[in-house]
Amino acid sequence: MHQSLLWVESLVKLYLDRYMENELFILWTSSDETTFDKMINMYARNGIKNGWWEKITIIIWGGSTQLVKNSSIVQQGIQDLISQGVFLTACQACAERVGAAEMLIDLGVEVRYWGEPLTELLKQNKKLLTI
């Protein structure tokens, strides 16, 4: 029994290691709508659709928070990304400062404090694309 349990744990670890290697985090700080439309949106959508990544997480932080709040085009793009399997999350401090927290949640975006989790991603050498 003990040996089979170790075998199962090894398989789970292998799967998680593979899954985590195939995960991309996009730290989106740009307030430029064209950058969202022609890079972030296109790459994340195609990354999931074409199987380049098993999981893509977009972190909305800084200037991008204000852009999401003010642009219905970007808001629609976010809803489309979520429907295609891209996970979106936003910095709670930024969202609160610009009055966008509730709107982001209504769009389906997770809102949380990101300072410590971002530090952990960096310390663990996770794949992080910063835009």
C-alpha positions in Angstrom: 0.0 0.0 0.0 2.8 2.4 0.9 4.6 1.8 -2.4 1.5 2.4 -4.5 0.8 5.6 -2.6 4.3 6.9 -3.4 3.8 6.0 -7.0 0.5 8.0 -7.1 2.2 11.0 -5.4 5.0 10.8 -7.9 2.5 10.9 -10.8 0.7 13.8 -9.3 4.0 15.7 -8.8 5.0 15.0 -12.4 1.6 16.2 -13.7 1.7 19.4 -11.5 5.3 20.1 -12.6 4.4 19.7 -16.3 1.2 21.8 -15.8 3.1 24.6 -14.0 5.8 24.6 -16.7 3.0 25.2 -19.2 1.6 28.2 -17.3 2.2 31.8 -18.4 1.6 34.9 -16.3 1.2 38.2 -18.1 1.7 41.3 -16.0 -0.2 44.0 -17.8 0.6 47.5 -16.7 0.2 49.4 -19.9 -2.6 51.9 -20.2 -2.5 51.8 -24.0 -5.6 50.3 -25.7 -3.7 49.3 -28.8 -1.2 47.3 -26.7 -4.1 45.4 -25.1 -5.8 44.8 -28.5 -2.8 43.9 -30.6 -0.6 42.1 -28.1 -2.1 41.0 -24.8 -5.5 40.0 -26.2 -4.2 38.4 -29.4 -1.4 36.5 -27.7 -3.4 35.3 -24.7 -6.4 34.2 -26.9 -4.1 32.4 -29.4 -1.9 30.9 -26.7 -5.0 29.1 -25.3 -6.6 28.3 -28.6 -3.5 26.9 -30.2 -2.3 25.0 -27.1 0.9 27.0 -26.7 0.1 27.3 -23.0 -2.2 25.2 -20.8 -3.0 28.1 -18.5 -2.6 31.9 -19.0 -3.2 34.3 -16.2 -3.3 38.1 -17.0 -2.6 40.3 -14.0 -4.1 43.8 -14.4 -2.0 46.3 -12.5 -1.3 50.0 -12.6 -2.3 51.9 -15.7 -4.2 49.0 -17.2 -6.7 49.2 -14.4 -7.8 52.7 -15.4 -7.9 51.6 -19.1 -10.2 48.7 -18.2 -12.4 51.1 -16.2 -12.7 53.6 -19.1 -12.8 51.4 -22.2 -15.9 49.4 -23.2 -13.8 47.8 -26.0 -11.2 46.5 -23.4 -14.0 45.4 -21.1 -15.5 43.3 -24.0 -12.1 41.9 -24.8 -11.7 40.8 -21.2 -15.0 39.0 -21.2 -14.0 37.3 -24.4 -10.7 36.2 -23.0 -12.4 34.8 -19.9 -14.9 32.9 -22.0 -12.0 31.3 -23.9 -10.3 30.1 -20.7 -7.9 32.9 -19.9 -7.8 33.7 -16.2 -7.8 37.4 -15.3 -7.0 38.9 -12.0 -6.4 42.5 -10.8 -4.4 44.3 -8.2 -6.9 45.2 -5.5 -5.0 48.3 -4.3 -5.0 49.7 -7.9 -8.6 48.8 -8.5 -9.7 50.5 -5.2 -7.7 53.6 -6.0 -9.3 54.2 -9.3 -12.8 53.0 -8.3 -12.8 49.9 -10.5 -12.9 47.0 -8.0 -16.7 46.3 -8.3 -16.7 46.8 -12.1 -13.8 44.3 -12.5 -15.6 41.7 -10.3 -18.7 42.2 -12.4 -16.6 41.5 -15.5 -15.5 38.2 -14.0 -12.0 39.4 -13.0 -10.6 38.2 -9.6 -9.6 41.2 -7.5 -6.9 40.6 -4.9 -3.7 42.1 -3.4 -0.9 41.0 -5.7 2.4 42.3 -4.1 3.2 39.1 -2.2 2.0 36.7 -4.9 4.0 38.5 -7.6 7.1 38.3 -5.4 6.5 34.5 -5.0 6.1 34.1 -8.8 9.5 35.9 -9.3 11.3 33.9 -6.6 10.0 30.6 -8.1 11.2 31.7 -11.6 7.7 31.3 -13.1 7.2 32.4 -16.7 6.2 36.1 -16.5 5.7 38.4 -19.5 5.6 42.0 -18.5 3.8 44.5 -20.7 
